[in-house]
Amino acid sequence: MELQNPFTAHPATVSETYTEHLRFASATGLWMILGGLACILHGLFPFTCTTVGSRMIRRLYDRLSTGQRTPVMERVRANAPVAERA
């Protein structure tokens, strides 16, 4: 039984390197935090950030499903190994 590196095992399942996965996940998490803060601000002051929450949800959905990860997901669908990237 071969042990896998826990830092690269999951990123490899989405055909990313550790660094690519770190950048994508960190940026996505930052947008989630900012959207959450805007929603809290809107809850306290209903006249502020009236569309930020819904816009952020759409942006995150696009980012995770069809947006900036599309080239990565195309490689996954084609079963192209990480090492074969241009």
C-alpha positions as CSV (number, residue, x, y, z in Angstrom):
1,M,0.0,0.0,0.0
2,E,1.5,3.3,-1.1
3,L,1.1,6.4,1.2
4,Q,0.0,9.5,-0.6
5,N,1.2,13.0,0.3
6,P,-1.8,14.7,2.0
7,F,-0.8,18.0,0.6
8,T,-1.0,16.9,-3.1
9,A,-3.5,14.0,-3.0
10,H,-6.7,16.1,-3.2
11,P,-5.3,18.8,-5.6
12,A,-4.3,16.0,-7.9
13,T,-8.0,14.8,-8.0
14,V,-8.9,18.1,-9.6
15,S,-5.8,18.1,-11.8
16,E,-4.1,21.0,-9.9
17,T,-0.8,21.4,-8.2
18,Y,-0.7,22.2,-4.5
19,T,0.1,25.8,-5.3
20,E,-2.7,26.2,-7.9
21,H,-5.2,24.6,-5.4
22,L,-4.0,26.8,-2.6
23,R,-4.5,30.0,-4.7
24,F,-7.9,29.0,-5.9
25,A,-9.2,27.8,-2.5
26,S,-7.8,30.9,-0.7
27,A,-9.3,33.4,-3.2
28,T,-12.6,31.6,-3.0
29,G,-12.5,31.6,0.8
30,L,-11.7,35.3,0.8
31,W,-14.7,36.1,-1.4
32,M,-16.9,34.0,1.0
33,I,-15.7,36.0,4.0
34,L,-16.2,39.3,2.3
35,G,-19.7,38.3,1.2
36,G,-20.5,37.2,4.7
37,L,-19.3,40.4,6.2
38,A,-21.4,42.4,3.7
39,C,-24.5,40.3,4.7
40,I,-23.8,41.0,8.4
41,L,-23.5,44.7,7.6
42,H,-26.7,44.6,5.7
43,G,-28.4,42.8,8.6
44,L,-27.4,45.6,11.0
45,F,-28.0,48.4,8.5
46,P,-30.6,47.3,5.9
47,F,-30.0,50.2,3.7
48,T,-26.4,49.1,3.0
49,C,-25.1,46.3,0.8
50,T,-28.6,45.5,-0.6
51,T,-27.4,43.4,-3.5
52,V,-23.9,42.3,-2.4
53,G,-25.0,38.9,-0.9
54,S,-26.9,37.7,-4.0
55,R,-24.2,39.0,-6.3
56,M,-21.5,37.2,-4.3
57,I,-23.4,33.9,-4.4
58,R,-23.7,34.2,-8.2
59,R,-20.0,35.0,-8.5
60,L,-19.0,32.1,-6.3
61,Y,-21.3,29.7,-8.1
62,D,-19.8,30.8,-11.5
63,R,-16.3,30.5,-10.1
64,L,-16.8,27.0,-8.7
65,S,-18.9,25.6,-11.5
66,T,-18.2,27.2,-14.8
67,G,-16.1,30.3,-14.3
68,Q,-12.4,30.5,-13.6
69,R,-12.0,26.7,-13.0
70,T,-13.3,25.8,-16.5
71,P,-9.8,25.1,-17.9
72,V,-9.0,22.9,-14.9
73,M,-12.2,21.0,-15.1
74,E,-11.7,20.4,-18.8
75,R,-8.4,18.8,-18.0
76,V,-10.1,16.6,-15.4
77,R,-12.8,15.5,-17.8
78,A,-10.1,14.7,-20.4
79,N,-8.2,12.7,-17.7
80,A,-5.1,14.7,-18.5
81,P,-2.4,14.2,-15.8
82,V,-1.1,17.3,-14.0
83,A,2.4,16.7,-15.6
84,E,1.0,17.1,-19.1
85,R,0.0,20.7,-18.7
86,A,1.3,23.3,-21.0
